[in-house]
Amino acid sequence: MAMINKVKVLDCTLRDGGYINNWQFGEKNIRAIIENLVLAGVDIIETGFIRECDYCKDLSVFQNVDQIKDMISPKASKILYAAMIEQHNYNPELISQHDEKSVDIIRVTFHRNEWKQTQNTVRELMNKGYKVCVQPVGTVSYEDKDLLTLIEDVNKLKPYAFYLVDTLGVMYQYDMRKLFYLVDDNLSQDICLGFHSHNNLQMSFANAQELIRLNNKRTIIVDSACYGMGRGVGNLVTELFIDYANKNIEQKYEVTPVLKIVDKYLMPIYAEHRWGYDLPYFISATVKCHPNYAAYLIKKETLEIEKIEKILNLIPENERNEYNPELIEQLYIRIQGCEINDEESYRELIRKIGDRDVLILGLGASIIKYEKNINNIIKKQNVFVIALNFIPINIKVDAVFVSNEKRITNMKISKSNFVIATSNLIEKIQAGLFFNYTSLLGEGDALDNAGAMVIRVLRKLDVKKVYMAGFDGYDVDASSCYALDEIKKMLDYDTVNKKNREISKQLKMALKGMEYELLTPTKYKINCI
């Protein structure tokens, strides 16, 4: 019973969950979520971000504290309301004097190099009457001596709470024990200890339980979100944690209102924007780097897991906590790039093609539906047929272009197949011809799209016309996307739209100035006129 009233739950659905839907919950839903969190008895409700922006009532992002008043009125007497500011976006004019009508708590998140300015921010906010939470990004990555120095400064400030923030989701229970004892032994007892986790290793629930088990004297604040809503894999799940708290600490929360939030307001979002366990976030946690690095490599869909891990381990320690898109692209190209002299490969391929037009076969499901028409074109036009990273079953091809390492294991290449490949696969596959990988790259996220790469080869050969089939594009219904079952995978709307947009860009650039004809429907917007 010593734990009663020592644990507070802070629900951050409207703030951290907003990364999923760009904070577009809708005004009525924002109000309803807050009302149901009040009914659930959650101790602290985070209403969203405060930052310089064009305010819209449908978003849980506010220009100032005054705009939050209307959303939380009337305030529940036993509940605290919070909002977060980012130090690099902080404008003191956005935060007026605390008047009991708006938020009670301001949470300040900051990077290491911002701590000096953050101390001034904390003082200003406390002087205005707010309870302030000090939340260093990536607390887990701090060296002990640096963390102790930070805590020494925090003790002088005397904020409401100091947070352990597992930004990269890398903590196990032994990490929690180590951090807790270090912080608890040195942090002033009248300062609450908060815990904000990301569920990359599916350890958020276990770590929260461990924190509660370890504590016997200090008030603990545990962050959670309804249905775990949050970036990537998400956060600690509110309904799970308050149910655990009811059964193991004190019966004080109502779970049903949270379930109502999930069912009525979050499931429609989840249908379009998924979150939950995700391979990139697991891999990134194992190598202790920002999840966007692993996500970038996995979304390429060109690398085996071993090579992804190899690239991630090349990221310098000082670049791991914050995402650097230029760095990961450079490392990707460096590992993939294998410079060769491919002049003879071009000469040999033009000898094989001659003056014929070329048909490029993608592995879209449309090649099955339009198989008869495709075969008629092949026969009638006498085209040279190149398949991209697969071997068709009922369409005879003259060559197979291979650029994707992941696809090799699914391809049953025989001696009768004439294989042309990019130089990044020179040690992976027996090919008739190899072409320099880096010389075929475009620009952007889909820079090594196979269709665009082979078009660049054909452009260099002065091929007059290109026919294209099976360039269907991506769809959330994976069953309709591919000609081969082993390639099928589920994708969310955001990923589908981004992939279609990026590949359209690559194909459009590659085809510019070339004569081409689409033999099957496509979602790619590649009109080059």
Secondary structure, DSSP 8 states (H G I E B T S, - for coil): -TTTTSEEEEE-TTTTTHHHHTT---HHHHHHHHHHHHHHT-SEEEEEEE-SS---TTSSEESSTHHHHHHH-S--TT-EEEEEEEGGG--GGGS----SSS-SEEEEEE-GGGHHHHHHHHHHHHHTT-EEEEEETTGGGS-HHHHHHHHHHHHHH--SEEEEEETT----HHHHHHHHHHHHHHS-TTSEEEEEE--TTS-HHHHHHHHHHH-SSS-EEEEEBGGG-SSTT---BHHHHHHHHHHHT-S---SHHHHHIIIIIIHHHHHHS--S--HHHHHHHHHTS-HHHHHHHHHHT---HHHHHHHHTTS-GGGSSS--HHHHHHHHHHHH------HHHHHHHHHHHTT--EEEE--BTHHHHTHHHHHHHHHHHT-EEEEESS--SSS--SEEEE--HHHHTT----TTS-EEEEGGGTTT---SEEE-TGGG--SSTTTT-HHHHHHHHHHHTT-SEEEEES-----S-GGGTBSSGGG-----HHHHHHHHHHHHHHHHHHHTTSEEEESS--S------
